[in-house]
Amino acid sequence: MIDSTLPENISEEGTEAAAVTVTLITPMSLFTEKEIDFVADHPFLFFIKDESTGVVLFIGSVQ
């Protein structure tokens, strides 16, 4: 499981975001989701949103 936290500093000058990622190792017998391969071989957009409110917190792009 990968959990990512995104602290933001918002001021009159703009927004500054820094990401913190934590990786937890779980025995595979407890892990029920199917493993997938993610290949980023073309540009794409991504969104980070709050699951409880559905509000988009951050939008990014990979070139």
C-alpha positions in Angstrom: 0.0 0.0 0.0 1.3 3.5 -0.8 -0.1 6.4 1.2 0.7 9.9 0.0 0.2 13.0 2.0 0.2 16.5 0.4 0.8 19.4 2.8 0.1 22.8 1.2 1.1 26.3 2.1 -1.2 28.9 0.8 -0.4 32.6 0.9 -1.0 35.8 -1.1 2.0 34.9 -3.2 0.6 31.5 -4.3 0.4 27.9 -3.3 3.4 25.7 -2.4 2.9 21.9 -2.3 5.3 19.2 -1.0 4.4 15.5 -1.2 5.3 12.9 1.4 4.9 9.3 0.5 4.9 6.3 2.9 5.2 2.7 1.7 3.8 0.0 3.9 4.8 -3.7 3.4 1.9 -6.1 3.8 2.1 -9.9 3.6 0.6 -10.9 0.3 -1.8 -13.3 1.9 -3.7 -10.3 3.3 -3.6 -8.3 0.1 -6.6 -9.0 -2.0 -6.3 -6.4 -4.8 -5.0 -7.6 -8.2 -1.5 -6.3 -9.1 -1.3 -4.2 -12.3 1.6 -2.8 -14.4 1.5 0.9 -14.8 3.5 2.0 -17.9 3.9 5.8 -18.3 5.1 5.9 -21.9 3.1 9.0 -22.9 2.2 12.4 -21.3 -0.7 12.3 -18.9 -2.5 14.4 -16.3 -3.2 13.3 -12.7 -5.5 14.5 -9.9 -5.2 14.2 -6.2 -8.5 14.5 -4.4 -9.9 14.1 -0.9 -11.9 10.9 -0.8 -14.2 12.1 1.9 -15.3 15.3 0.2 -14.4 14.7 -3.5 -12.5 18.0 -3.6 -9.6 18.1 -6.0 -6.5 19.2 -4.0 -3.8 19.0 -6.7 -3.5 18.7 -10.4 -0.3 17.6 -12.1 1.1 16.5 -15.4 3.9 14.2 -16.6 5.5 15.0 -19.9 
